[in-house]
Amino acid sequence: MTRDSNDNLRATHERLLKAYNSLVVLINTETMFRYLDETLVLDKECPRTNNPIEGGVNAQLRRLLRYQRGMSVENRIKRSLVVLFTLTKTAFCKRNT
């Protein structure tokens, strides 16, 4: 606890405490994970990532932009479009064969 400018006590990390309390309320009212279906876990193995785009496409773009920091914004956009086109083309070819 810390004292503010009016000499009142309040939590040091107030926003963190509010977020924690809202999560506790959602879990206690059983509304946070309502969408989960227990049969999914029992029937087959669930994927480790919830979105294949995050591990496939976005990761490659982030890596490209991280390693090519010296490029201008225009060249970065062009390079990203080339990567996206290549990934789309390979995905299309795999789907049609």
N, C-alpha and C positions, 0 to 999 in steps of 0.2 A: 504494500500500500504506500502511496505517496500523497503528499499534500499539494493541492493546486494553489493558484494565486489568491484564492479566497480563504485559504487555510482549512479547506475541507478535505477529508480523506477520500481517496478514490483508488481504483485498481491501477497498477503500474502499466499493464498492457491491456487496456480496456477493450480494444477491438478484438484481441485474441480471446479474451474471456467471453465476450459476446458470441463469437463464432463457436467456441467450445460449448457454451450453454445451449445454443440453437441446435447443435448436433446431438447433445444429450436429450433434448426434448424430442427431436425426430426419432431417435432410437427408442426412447421410452414409450412413445405412442405407436411404435411399430409402423411408421410410415416411411422410413428412410430406405429400407431394402425390400419394399413390398413387391417390386417387379421380379425378384429372383424366384426361380422355379427350381425346387429341389430335384425334380426328375432330370433336369439338364445335367447336373453333376453326377447323378447315378448312372445315367444311360451312356454317356460318352465323355471324353475328356474335353474340358472347356479350353478355349484358346487363352494363351497367357496375356495377349493384348486384346483390348476390346475393339480396336479399330485398325484394320490392316493398313490403312493409309498412313497412319502415324509411323509405323515401323518401316514402311516401304518407300513411299513417295516423299513424304515430308522429311524423313531422315536424310535422304539423299540430297534434297535441296538445301537443307541446313548445313550439311557437310560441305557442299559446293560453295555456298556463300561464306562459310567460315574460313575456308582455305583460300578463297580468292578475294581477300579484303581490299587489295590495291586496285581492283577494277572499278571503273566508273559505274554509276547507277544504271545507265543505259546498257552497258555491256553486261552487267549482272542480270538485268531483266532478259536480255537476249539469250544469255547462257541458260537461265532457268527455263525459258521457253523451249530451248533445244532439248534439255533434259526431260521436260514433260512430254514433248513430242516423241522422243525416243521411247520413254516408258509406255506411252499410250500405244505406239506402233507395235512394240513387242507384246503387250498384253492383247492387242487385237489379233496379232498373228498366232499367239498361243491358243486363243479362244476358237479361232477358225480352223485349226488343224486337228 
